[in-house]
Amino acid sequence: MADEWLVVLTGNGELMVGPATPDEWKPILTAQVLEGHSWTSPVVAKGRLYVRNTEGTLKCFNVRP
């Protein structure tokens, strides 16, 4: 969770982001951001989103509005 947003990185490197409510979750953004397996949780810090795969590839995205 980041504010009221759920940030999910799937095992195959697909990033999904969407507002979370008690009733449902529907991602409004999906993007293939990594190749290979991704088992590390995404991290949001100081306006940046970090994702990493099992091969050690690390990517950083600016998510400031």
PQR file with spaces between the fields and no chain letter, atoms N, CA, C, O and H, PARSE charges and radii, in Angstrom:
ATOM       1  N    MET     1       0.839   -1.185    0.000 -0.4000 1.5000
ATOM       2  CA   MET     1       0.000    0.000    0.000 -0.0000 2.0000
ATOM       3  C    MET     1       0.878    1.241    0.000  0.5500 1.7000
ATOM       4  O    MET     1       1.907    1.297    0.674 -0.5500 1.4000
ATOM       5  N    ALA     2       0.457    2.215   -0.757 -0.4000 1.5000
ATOM       6  CA   ALA     2       1.065    3.532   -0.765 -0.0000 2.0000
ATOM       7  C    ALA     2      -0.085    4.523   -0.781  0.5500 1.7000
ATOM       8  O    ALA     2      -0.808    4.640   -1.771 -0.5500 1.4000
ATOM       9  H    ALA     2      -0.379    2.169   -1.304  0.4000 1.0000
ATOM      10  N    ASP     3      -0.247    5.231    0.320 -0.4000 1.5000
ATOM      11  CA   ASP     3      -1.435    6.051    0.540 -0.0000 2.0000
ATOM      12  C    ASP     3      -2.656    5.141    0.427  0.5500 1.7000
ATOM      13  O    ASP     3      -2.783    4.201    1.212 -0.5500 1.4000
ATOM      14  H    ASP     3       0.340    5.137    1.124  0.4000 1.0000
ATOM      15  N    GLU     4      -3.544    5.386   -0.512 -0.4000 1.5000
ATOM      16  CA   GLU     4      -4.715    4.523   -0.681 -0.0000 2.0000
ATOM      17  C    GLU     4      -4.598    3.666   -1.934  0.5500 1.7000
ATOM      18  O    GLU     4      -5.600    3.169   -2.446 -0.5500 1.4000
ATOM      19  H    GLU     4      -3.441    6.149   -1.150  0.4000 1.0000
ATOM      20  N    TRP     5      -3.378    3.493   -2.425 -0.4000 1.5000
ATOM      21  CA   TRP     5      -3.134    2.734   -3.641 -0.0000 2.0000
ATOM      22  C    TRP     5      -2.480    1.403   -3.306  0.5500 1.7000
ATOM      23  O    TRP     5      -1.604    1.324   -2.445 -0.5500 1.4000
ATOM      24  H    TRP     5      -2.563    3.897   -2.009  0.4000 1.0000
ATOM      25  N    LEU     6      -2.913    0.373   -3.990 -0.4000 1.5000
ATOM      26  CA   LEU     6      -2.289   -0.933   -3.870 -0.0000 2.0000
ATOM      27  C    LEU     6      -1.345   -1.099   -5.049  0.5500 1.7000
ATOM      28  O    LEU     6      -1.743   -0.933   -6.202 -0.5500 1.4000
ATOM      29  H    LEU     6      -3.625    0.437   -4.689  0.4000 1.0000
ATOM      30  N    VAL     7      -0.091   -1.429   -4.754 -0.4000 1.5000
ATOM      31  CA   VAL     7       0.943   -1.607   -5.767 -0.0000 2.0000
ATOM      32  C    VAL     7       1.356   -3.071   -5.743  0.5500 1.7000
ATOM      33  O    VAL     7       1.849   -3.563   -4.728 -0.5500 1.4000
ATOM      34  H    VAL     7       0.232   -1.564   -3.817  0.4000 1.0000
ATOM      35  N    VAL     8       1.157   -3.769   -6.861 -0.4000 1.5000
ATOM      36  CA   VAL     8       1.406   -5.207   -6.931 -0.0000 2.0000
ATOM      37  C    VAL     8       2.396   -5.493   -8.049  0.5500 1.7000
ATOM      38  O    VAL     8       2.254   -4.982   -9.159 -0.5500 1.4000
ATOM      39  H    VAL     8       0.756   -3.369   -7.686  0.4000 1.0000
ATOM      40  N    LEU     9       3.390   -6.305   -7.755 -0.4000 1.5000
ATOM      41  CA   LEU     9       4.309   -6.799   -8.769 -0.0000 2.0000
ATOM      42  C    LEU     9       4.113   -8.307   -8.837  0.5500 1.7000
ATOM      43  O    LEU     9       4.350   -9.010   -7.855 -0.5500 1.4000
ATOM      44  H    LEU     9       3.506   -6.721   -6.852  0.4000 1.0000
ATOM      45  N    THR    10       3.682   -8.803   -9.987 -0.4000 1.5000
ATOM      46  CA   THR    10       3.414  -10.234  -10.122 -0.0000 2.0000
ATOM      47  C    THR    10       4.717  -11.009  -10.266  0.5500 1.7000
ATOM      48  O    THR    10       5.777  -10.420  -10.480 -0.5500 1.4000
ATOM      49  H    THR    10       3.490   -8.232  -10.785  0.4000 1.0000
ATOM      50  N    GLY    11       4.637  -12.303  -10.149 -0.4000 1.5000
ATOM      51  CA   GLY    11       5.802  -13.167  -10.253 -0.0000 2.0000
ATOM      52  C    GLY    11       6.481  -13.131  -11.607  0.5500 1.7000
ATOM      53  O    GLY    11       7.649  -13.502  -11.729 -0.5500 1.4000
ATOM      54  H    GLY    11       3.776  -12.781   -9.975  0.4000 1.0000
ATOM      55  N    ASN    12       5.747  -12.681  -12.640 -0.4000 1.5000
ATOM      56  CA   ASN    12       6.361  -12.593  -13.973 -0.0000 2.0000
ATOM      57  C    ASN    12       6.741  -11.157  -14.350  0.5500 1.7000
ATOM      58  O    ASN    12       7.006  -10.883  -15.520 -0.5500 1.4000
ATOM      59  H    ASN    12       4.798  -12.379  -12.540  0.4000 1.0000
ATOM      60  N    GLY    13       6.772  -10.223  -13.366 -0.4000 1.5000
ATOM      61  CA   GLY    13       7.259   -8.871  -13.605 -0.0000 2.0000
ATOM      62  C    GLY    13       6.243   -7.869  -14.083  0.5500 1.7000
ATOM      63  O    GLY    13       6.610   -6.800  -14.572 -0.5500 1.4000
ATOM      64  H    GLY    13       6.557  -10.445  -12.415  0.4000 1.0000
ATOM      65  N    GLU    14       4.961   -8.191  -13.953 -0.4000 1.5000
ATOM      66  CA   GLU    14       3.928   -7.229  -14.343 -0.0000 2.0000
ATOM      67  C    GLU    14       3.568   -6.370  -13.136  0.5500 1.7000
ATOM      68  O    GLU    14       3.295   -6.889  -12.054 -0.5500 1.4000
ATOM      69  H    GLU    14       4.663   -9.059  -13.556  0.4000 1.0000
ATOM      70  N    LEU    15       3.569   -5.062  -13.328 -0.4000 1.5000
ATOM      71  CA   LEU    15       3.214   -4.118  -12.282 -0.0000 2.0000
ATOM      72  C    LEU    15       1.746   -3.745  -12.444  0.5500 1.7000
ATOM      73  O    LEU    15       1.290   -3.443  -13.547 -0.5500 1.4000
ATOM      74  H    LEU    15       3.791   -4.640  -14.207  0.4000 1.0000
ATOM      75  N    MET    16       1.008   -3.768  -11.331 -0.4000 1.5000
ATOM      76  CA   MET    16      -0.403   -3.374  -11.333 -0.0000 2.0000
ATOM      77  C    MET    16      -0.612   -2.383  -10.192  0.5500 1.7000
ATOM      78  O    MET    16      -0.172   -2.613   -9.066 -0.5500 1.4000
ATOM      79  H    MET    16       1.378   -4.013  -10.435  0.4000 1.0000
ATOM      80  N    VAL    17      -1.290   -1.281  -10.500 -0.4000 1.5000
ATOM      81  CA   VAL    17      -1.532   -0.229   -9.511 -0.0000 2.0000
ATOM      82  C    VAL    17      -2.992    0.178   -9.598  0.5500 1.7000
ATOM      83  O    VAL    17      -3.539    0.331  -10.691 -0.5500 1.4000
ATOM      84  H    VAL    17      -1.648   -1.094  -11.415  0.4000 1.0000
ATOM      85  N    GLY    18      -3.622    0.354   -8.441 -0.4000 1.5000
ATOM      86  CA   GLY    18      -5.005    0.799   -8.428 -0.0000 2.0000
ATOM      87  C    GLY    18      -5.444    1.191   -7.035  0.5500 1.7000
ATOM      88  O    GLY    18      -4.817    0.800   -6.050 -0.5500 1.4000
ATOM      89  H    GLY    18      -3.177    0.230   -7.554  0.4000 1.0000
ATOM      90  N    PRO    19      -6.518    1.961   -6.941 -0.5600 1.5000
ATOM      91  CA   PRO    19      -7.036    2.358   -5.635  0.2800 2.0000
ATOM      92  C    PRO    19      -7.637    1.150   -4.921  0.5500 1.7000
ATOM      93  O    PRO    19      -8.330    0.336   -5.531 -0.5500 1.4000
ATOM      94  N    ALA    20      -7.366    1.047   -3.646 -0.4000 1.5000
ATOM      95  CA   ALA    20      -7.876   -0.071   -2.850 -0.0000 2.0000
ATOM      96  C    ALA    20      -9.061    0.389   -2.010  0.5500 1.7000
ATOM      97  O    ALA    20      -9.007    1.434   -1.361 -0.5500 1.4000
ATOM      98  H    ALA    20      -6.803    1.708   -3.151  0.4000 1.0000
ATOM      99  N    THR    21     -10.117   -0.391   -2.028 -0.4000 1.5000
ATOM     100  CA   THR    21     -11.277   -0.139   -1.181 -0.0000 2.0000
ATOM     101  C    THR    21     -11.619   -1.442   -0.464  0.5500 1.7000
ATOM     102  O    THR    21     -11.166   -2.507   -0.883 -0.5500 1.4000
ATOM     103  H    THR    21     -10.162   -1.240   -2.554  0.4000 1.0000
ATOM     104  N    PRO    22     -12.404   -1.379    0.602 -0.5600 1.5000
ATOM     105  CA   PRO    22     -12.790   -2.613    1.284  0.2800 2.0000
ATOM     106  C    PRO    22     -13.619   -3.556    0.404  0.5500 1.7000
ATOM     107  O    PRO    22     -13.670   -4.759    0.659 -0.5500 1.4000
ATOM     108  N    ASP    23     -14.265   -3.014   -0.626 -0.4000 1.5000
ATOM     109  CA   ASP    23     -15.151   -3.813   -1.464 -0.0000 2.0000
ATOM     110  C    ASP    23     -14.453   -4.499   -2.633  0.5500 1.7000
ATOM     111  O    ASP    23     -14.793   -5.628   -2.988 -0.5500 1.4000
ATOM     112  H    ASP    23     -14.225   -2.037   -0.834  0.4000 1.0000
ATOM     113  N    GLU    24     -13.467   -3.809   -3.237 -0.4000 1.5000
ATOM     114  CA   GLU    24     -12.835   -4.380   -4.423 -0.0000 2.0000
ATOM     115  C    GLU    24     -11.515   -3.690   -4.721  0.5500 1.7000
ATOM     116  O    GLU    24     -11.168   -2.657   -4.147 -0.5500 1.4000
ATOM     117  H    GLU    24     -13.191   -2.893   -2.948  0.4000 1.0000
ATOM     118  N    TRP    25     -10.799   -4.309   -5.645 -0.4000 1.5000
ATOM     119  CA   TRP    25      -9.576   -3.705   -6.159 -0.0000 2.0000
ATOM     120  C    TRP    25      -9.551   -3.935   -7.652  0.5500 1.7000
ATOM     121  O    TRP    25      -9.590   -5.070   -8.128 -0.5500 1.4000
ATOM     122  H    TRP    25     -11.081   -5.148   -6.112  0.4000 1.0000
ATOM     123  N    LYS    26      -9.484   -2.827   -8.387 -0.4000 1.5000
ATOM     124  CA   LYS    26      -9.392   -2.885   -9.846 -0.0000 2.0000
ATOM     125  C    LYS    26      -8.179   -2.063  -10.262  0.5500 1.7000
ATOM     126  O    LYS    26      -8.167   -0.844  -10.088 -0.5500 1.4000
ATOM     127  H    LYS    26      -9.453   -1.905   -8.001  0.4000 1.0000
ATOM     128  N    PRO    27      -7.163   -2.715  -10.808 -0.5600 1.5000
ATOM     129  CA   PRO    27      -6.002   -1.939  -11.236  0.2800 2.0000
ATOM     130  C    PRO    27      -6.351   -0.999  -12.381  0.5500 1.7000
ATOM     131  O    PRO    27      -7.084   -1.364  -13.300 -0.5500 1.4000
ATOM     132  N    ILE    28      -5.814    0.222  -12.309 -0.4000 1.5000
ATOM     133  CA   ILE    28      -6.040    1.187  -13.390 -0.0000 2.0000
ATOM     134  C    ILE    28      -4.798    1.312  -14.264  0.5500 1.7000
ATOM     135  O    ILE    28      -4.836    1.931  -15.327 -0.5500 1.4000
ATOM     136  H    ILE    28      -5.219    0.518  -11.562  0.4000 1.0000
ATOM     137  N    LEU    29      -3.691    0.715  -13.802 -0.4000 1.5000
ATOM     138  CA   LEU    29      -2.461    0.718  -14.565 -0.0000 2.0000
ATOM     139  C    LEU    29      -1.852   -0.675  -14.516  0.5500 1.7000
ATOM     140  O    LEU    29      -1.715   -1.265  -13.444 -0.5500 1.4000
ATOM     141  H    LEU    29      -3.661    0.212  -12.938  0.4000 1.0000
ATOM     142  N    THR    30      -1.493   -1.187  -15.668 -0.4000 1.5000
ATOM     143  CA   THR    30      -0.746   -2.445  -15.734 -0.0000 2.0000
ATOM     144  C    THR    30       0.374   -2.249  -16.747  0.5500 1.7000
ATOM     145  O    THR    30       0.181   -1.642  -17.800 -0.5500 1.4000
ATOM     146  H    THR    30      -1.605   -0.708  -16.538  0.4000 1.0000
ATOM     147  N    ALA    31       1.547   -2.773  -16.409 -0.4000 1.5000
ATOM     148  CA   ALA    31       2.691   -2.642  -17.310 -0.0000 2.0000
ATOM     149  C    ALA    31       3.677   -3.769  -17.029  0.5500 1.7000
ATOM     150  O    ALA    31       3.916   -4.119  -15.873 -0.5500 1.4000
ATOM     151  H    ALA    31       1.704   -3.266  -15.553  0.4000 1.0000
ATOM     152  N    GLN    32       4.237   -4.325  -18.069 -0.4000 1.5000
ATOM     153  CA   GLN    32       5.297   -5.314  -17.939 -0.0000 2.0000
ATOM     154  C    GLN    32       6.596   -4.541  -17.706  0.5500 1.7000
ATOM     155  O    GLN    32       7.131   -3.942  -18.639 -0.5500 1.4000
ATOM     156  H    GLN    32       4.043   -4.040  -19.008  0.4000 1.0000
ATOM     157  N    VAL    33       7.109   -4.547  -16.467 -0.4000 1.5000
ATOM     158  CA   VAL    33       8.265   -3.714  -16.140 -0.0000 2.0000
ATOM     159  C    VAL    33       9.561   -4.502  -15.988  0.5500 1.7000
ATOM     160  O    VAL    33      10.644   -3.918  -16.024 -0.5500 1.4000
ATOM     161  H    VAL    33       6.675   -5.033  -15.710  0.4000 1.0000
ATOM     162  N    LEU    34       9.466   -5.825  -15.819 -0.4000 1.5000
ATOM     163  CA   LEU    34      10.646   -6.664  -15.639 -0.0000 2.0000
ATOM     164  C    LEU    34      10.502   -7.958  -16.419  0.5500 1.7000
ATOM     165  O    LEU    34       9.390   -8.427  -16.663 -0.5500 1.4000
ATOM     166  H    LEU    34       8.586   -6.300  -15.790  0.4000 1.0000
ATOM     167  N    GLU    35      11.630   -8.529  -16.806 -0.4000 1.5000
ATOM     168  CA   GLU    35      11.664   -9.852  -17.421 -0.0000 2.0000
ATOM     169  C    GLU    35      12.031  -10.878  -16.348  0.5500 1.7000
ATOM     170  O    GLU    35      12.599  -10.521  -15.315 -0.5500 1.4000
ATOM     171  H    GLU    35      12.533   -8.148  -16.607  0.4000 1.0000
ATOM     172  N    GLY    36      11.709  -12.133  -16.587 -0.4000 1.5000
ATOM     173  CA   GLY    36      12.071  -13.192  -15.639 -0.0000 2.0000
ATOM     174  C    GLY    36      11.150  -13.218  -14.442  0.5500 1.7000
ATOM     175  O    GLY    36      10.048  -12.670  -14.468 -0.5500 1.4000
ATOM     176  H    GLY    36      11.247  -12.423  -17.425  0.4000 1.0000
ATOM     177  N    HIS    37      11.622  -13.866  -13.388 -0.4000 1.5000
ATOM     178  CA   HIS    37      10.832  -14.011  -12.163 -0.0000 2.0000
ATOM     179  C    HIS    37      11.041  -12.815  -11.247  0.5500 1.7000
ATOM     180  O    HIS    37      12.146  -12.284  -11.137 -0.5500 1.4000
ATOM     181  H    HIS    37      12.517  -14.312  -13.367  0.4000 1.0000
ATOM     182  N    SER    38       9.963  -12.399  -10.591 -0.4000 1.5000
ATOM     183  CA   SER    38      10.013  -11.274   -9.653 -0.0000 2.0000
ATOM     184  C    SER    38       9.306  -11.685   -8.370  0.5500 1.7000
ATOM     185  O    SER    38       8.078  -11.770   -8.326 -0.5500 1.4000
ATOM     186  H    SER    38       9.065  -12.830  -10.680  0.4000 1.0000
ATOM     187  N    TRP    39      10.081  -11.938   -7.338 -0.4000 1.5000
ATOM     188  CA   TRP    39       9.491  -12.361   -6.062 -0.0000 2.0000
ATOM     189  C    TRP    39       9.674  -11.339   -4.962  0.5500 1.7000
ATOM     190  O    TRP    39       9.245  -11.562   -3.831 -0.5500 1.4000
ATOM     191  H    TRP    39      11.078  -11.870   -7.374  0.4000 1.0000
ATOM     192  N    THR    40      10.308  -10.218   -5.279 -0.4000 1.5000
ATOM     193  CA   THR    40      10.533   -9.173   -4.290 -0.0000 2.0000
ATOM     194  C    THR    40       9.363   -8.192   -4.320  0.5500 1.7000
ATOM     195  O    THR    40       8.891   -7.810   -5.391 -0.5500 1.4000
ATOM     196  H    THR    40      10.657  -10.037   -6.198  0.4000 1.0000
ATOM     197  N    SER    41       8.906   -7.795   -3.153 -0.4000 1.5000
ATOM     198  CA   SER    41       7.815   -6.815   -3.082 -0.0000 2.0000
ATOM     199  C    SER    41       8.278   -5.466   -3.608  0.5500 1.7000
ATOM     200  O    SER    41       9.422   -5.074   -3.375 -0.5500 1.4000
ATOM     201  H    SER    41       9.289   -8.106   -2.283  0.4000 1.0000
ATOM     202  N    PRO    42       7.405   -4.746   -4.318 -0.5600 1.5000
ATOM     203  CA   PRO    42       7.769   -3.404   -4.759  0.2800 2.0000
ATOM     204  C    PRO    42       7.886   -2.480   -3.546  0.5500 1.7000
ATOM     205  O    PRO    42       7.235   -2.698   -2.524 -0.5500 1.4000
ATOM     206  N    VAL    43       8.716   -1.457   -3.669 -0.4000 1.5000
ATOM     207  CA   VAL    43       8.935   -0.503   -2.583 -0.0000 2.0000
ATOM     208  C    VAL    43       8.694    0.906   -3.109  0.5500 1.7000
ATOM     209  O    VAL    43       9.184    1.272   -4.177 -0.5500 1.4000
ATOM     210  H    VAL    43       9.245   -1.280   -4.499  0.4000 1.0000
ATOM     211  N    VAL    44       7.933    1.691   -2.349 -0.4000 1.5000
ATOM     212  CA   VAL    44       7.725    3.104   -2.673 -0.0000 2.0000
ATOM     213  C    VAL    44       8.397    3.918   -1.579  0.5500 1.7000
ATOM     214  O    VAL    44       8.105    3.743   -0.396 -0.5500 1.4000
ATOM     215  H    VAL    44       7.535    1.393   -1.481  0.4000 1.0000
ATOM     216  N    ALA    45       9.311    4.823   -1.985 -0.4000 1.5000
ATOM     217  CA   ALA    45      10.017    5.675   -1.025 -0.0000 2.0000
ATOM     218  C    ALA    45      10.356    7.008   -1.691  0.5500 1.7000
ATOM     219  O    ALA    45      10.926    7.052   -2.781 -0.5500 1.4000
ATOM     220  H    ALA    45       9.548    4.966   -2.946  0.4000 1.0000
ATOM     221  N    LYS    46       9.995    8.078   -1.013 -0.4000 1.5000
ATOM     222  CA   LYS    46      10.322    9.436   -1.458 -0.0000 2.0000
ATOM     223  C    LYS    46       9.961    9.695   -2.915  0.5500 1.7000
ATOM     224  O    LYS    46      10.743   10.272   -3.672 -0.5500 1.4000
ATOM     225  H    LYS    46       9.533    8.042   -0.127  0.4000 1.0000
ATOM     226  N    GLY    47       8.768    9.260   -3.292 -0.4000 1.5000
ATOM     227  CA   GLY    47       8.268    9.537   -4.632 -0.0000 2.0000
ATOM     228  C    GLY    47       8.824    8.642   -5.721  0.5500 1.7000
ATOM     229  O    GLY    47       8.670    8.935   -6.907 -0.5500 1.4000
ATOM     230  H    GLY    47       8.133    8.792   -2.678  0.4000 1.0000
ATOM     231  N    ARG    48       9.467    7.558   -5.331 -0.4000 1.5000
ATOM     232  CA   ARG    48      10.020    6.620   -6.318 -0.0000 2.0000
ATOM     233  C    ARG    48       9.523    5.209   -6.028  0.5500 1.7000
ATOM     234  O    ARG    48       9.326    4.821   -4.877 -0.5500 1.4000
ATOM     235  H    ARG    48       9.592    7.320   -4.368  0.4000 1.0000
ATOM     236  N    LEU    49       9.326    4.459   -7.101 -0.4000 1.5000
ATOM     237  CA   LEU    49       8.905    3.058   -7.004 -0.0000 2.0000
ATOM     238  C    LEU    49      10.071    2.190   -7.459  0.5500 1.7000
ATOM     239  O    LEU    49      10.612    2.380   -8.549 -0.5500 1.4000
ATOM     240  H    LEU    49       9.486    4.775   -8.036  0.4000 1.0000
ATOM     241  N    TYR    50      10.452    1.239   -6.614 -0.4000 1.5000
ATOM     242  CA   TYR    50      11.561    0.336   -6.916 -0.0000 2.0000
ATOM     243  C    TYR    50      11.033   -1.075   -7.098  0.5500 1.7000
ATOM     244  O    TYR    50      10.239   -1.558   -6.291 -0.5500 1.4000
ATOM     245  H    TYR    50      10.013    1.086   -5.729  0.4000 1.0000
ATOM     246  N    VAL    51      11.478   -1.741   -8.170 -0.4000 1.5000
ATOM     247  CA   VAL    51      11.121   -3.136   -8.426 -0.0000 2.0000
ATOM     248  C    VAL    51      12.395   -3.888   -8.797  0.5500 1.7000
ATOM     249  O    VAL    51      13.332   -3.316   -9.354 -0.5500 1.4000
ATOM     250  H    VAL    51      12.122   -1.349   -8.826  0.4000 1.0000
ATOM     251  N    ARG    52      12.411   -5.192   -8.476 -0.4000 1.5000
ATOM     252  CA   ARG    52      13.609   -5.985   -8.749 -0.0000 2.0000
ATOM     253  C    ARG    52      13.188   -7.405   -9.095  0.5500 1.7000
ATOM     254  O    ARG    52      12.195   -7.916   -8.577 -0.5500 1.4000
ATOM     255  H    ARG    52      11.650   -5.657   -8.024  0.4000 1.0000
ATOM     256  N    ASN    53      13.961   -8.038   -9.984 -0.4000 1.5000
ATOM     257  CA   ASN    53      13.692   -9.438  -10.311 -0.0000 2.0000
ATOM     258  C    ASN    53      14.745  -10.332   -9.665  0.5500 1.7000
ATOM     259  O    ASN    53      15.677   -9.841   -9.028 -0.5500 1.4000
ATOM     260  H    ASN    53      14.767   -7.623  -10.406  0.4000 1.0000
ATOM     261  N    THR    54      14.595  -11.642   -9.829 -0.4000 1.5000
ATOM     262  CA   THR    54      15.509  -12.586   -9.184 -0.0000 2.0000
ATOM     263  C    THR    54      16.889  -12.597   -9.818  0.5500 1.7000
ATOM     264  O    THR    54      17.833  -13.127   -9.231 -0.5500 1.4000
ATOM     265  H    THR    54      13.837  -12.040  -10.347  0.4000 1.0000
ATOM     266  N    GLU    55      17.023  -12.018  -11.010 -0.4000 1.5000
ATOM     267  CA   GLU    55      18.327  -11.934  -11.663 -0.0000 2.0000
ATOM     268  C    GLU    55      19.130  -10.735  -11.160  0.5500 1.7000
ATOM     269  O    GLU    55      20.299  -10.577  -11.514 -0.5500 1.4000
ATOM     270  H    GLU    55      16.256  -11.588  -11.486  0.4000 1.0000
ATOM     271  N    GLY    56      18.509   -9.897  -10.341 -0.4000 1.5000
ATOM     272  CA   GLY    56      19.192   -8.734   -9.784 -0.0000 2.0000
ATOM     273  C    GLY    56      18.958   -7.436  -10.528  0.5500 1.7000
ATOM     274  O    GLY    56      19.538   -6.410  -10.174 -0.5500 1.4000
ATOM     275  H    GLY    56      17.560  -10.025  -10.054  0.4000 1.0000
ATOM     276  N    THR    57      18.114   -7.460  -11.558 -0.4000 1.5000
ATOM     277  CA   THR    57      17.789   -6.219  -12.265 -0.0000 2.0000
ATOM     278  C    THR    57      16.916   -5.352  -11.368  0.5500 1.7000
ATOM     279  O    THR    57      15.873   -5.796  -10.888 -0.5500 1.4000
ATOM     280  H    THR    57      17.642   -8.294  -11.845  0.4000 1.0000
ATOM     281  N    LEU    58      17.342   -4.125  -11.146 -0.4000 1.5000
ATOM     282  CA   LEU    58      16.605   -3.174  -10.322 -0.0000 2.0000
ATOM     283  C    LEU    58      16.178   -2.011  -11.203  0.5500 1.7000
ATOM     284  O    LEU    58      16.983   -1.456  -11.952 -0.5500 1.4000
ATOM     285  H    LEU    58      18.189   -3.764  -11.536  0.4000 1.0000
ATOM     286  N    LYS    59      14.899   -1.646  -11.106 -0.4000 1.5000
ATOM     287  CA   LYS    59      14.387   -0.496  -11.857 -0.0000 2.0000
ATOM     288  C    LYS    59      13.731    0.462  -10.882  0.5500 1.7000
ATOM     289  O    LYS    59      13.149    0.064   -9.872 -0.5500 1.4000
ATOM     290  H    LYS    59      14.245   -2.096  -10.498  0.4000 1.0000
ATOM     291  N    CYS    60      13.845    1.750  -11.223 -0.4000 1.5000
ATOM     292  CA   CYS    60      13.285    2.808  -10.387 -0.0000 2.0000
ATOM     293  C    CYS    60      12.413    3.697  -11.267  0.5500 1.7000
ATOM     294  O    CYS    60      12.808    4.079  -12.368 -0.5500 1.4000
ATOM     295  H    CYS    60      14.317    2.073  -12.043  0.4000 1.0000
ATOM     296  N    PHE    61      11.222    4.022  -10.767 -0.4000 1.5000
ATOM     297  CA   PHE    61      10.281    4.871  -11.494 -0.0000 2.0000
ATOM     298  C    PHE    61       9.874    6.043  -10.617  0.5500 1.7000
ATOM     299  O    PHE    61       9.576    5.866   -9.436 -0.5500 1.4000
ATOM     300  H    PHE    61      10.901    3.712   -9.872  0.4000 1.0000
ATOM     301  N    ASN    62       9.859    7.237  -11.190 -0.4000 1.5000
ATOM     302  CA   ASN    62       9.382    8.422  -10.476 -0.0000 2.0000
ATOM     303  C    ASN    62       7.855    8.364  -10.461  0.5500 1.7000
ATOM     304  O    ASN    62       7.226    8.340  -11.519 -0.5500 1.4000
ATOM     305  H    ASN    62      10.101    7.381  -12.149  0.4000 1.0000
ATOM     306  N    VAL    63       7.264    8.341   -9.282 -0.4000 1.5000
ATOM     307  CA   VAL    63       5.799    8.251   -9.188 -0.0000 2.0000
ATOM     308  C    VAL    63       5.201    9.489   -8.509  0.5500 1.7000
ATOM     309  O    VAL    63       4.066    9.466   -8.034 -0.5500 1.4000
ATOM     310  H    VAL    63       7.775    8.360   -8.422  0.4000 1.0000
ATOM     311  N    ARG    64       5.980   10.552   -8.476 -0.4000 1.5000
ATOM     312  CA   ARG    64       5.444   11.803   -7.932 -0.0000 2.0000
ATOM     313  C    ARG    64       4.389   12.353   -8.881  0.5500 1.7000
ATOM     314  O    ARG    64       4.539   12.259  -10.099 -0.5500 1.4000
ATOM     315  H    ARG    64       6.903   10.571   -8.862  0.4000 1.0000
ATOM     316  N    PRO    65       3.316   12.929   -8.327 -0.5600 1.5000
ATOM     317  CA   PRO    65       2.277   13.497   -9.207  0.2800 2.0000
ATOM     318  C    PRO    65       2.750   14.697   -9.986  0.5500 1.7000
ATOM     319  O    PRO    65       1.984   15.271  -10.760 -0.5500 1.4000
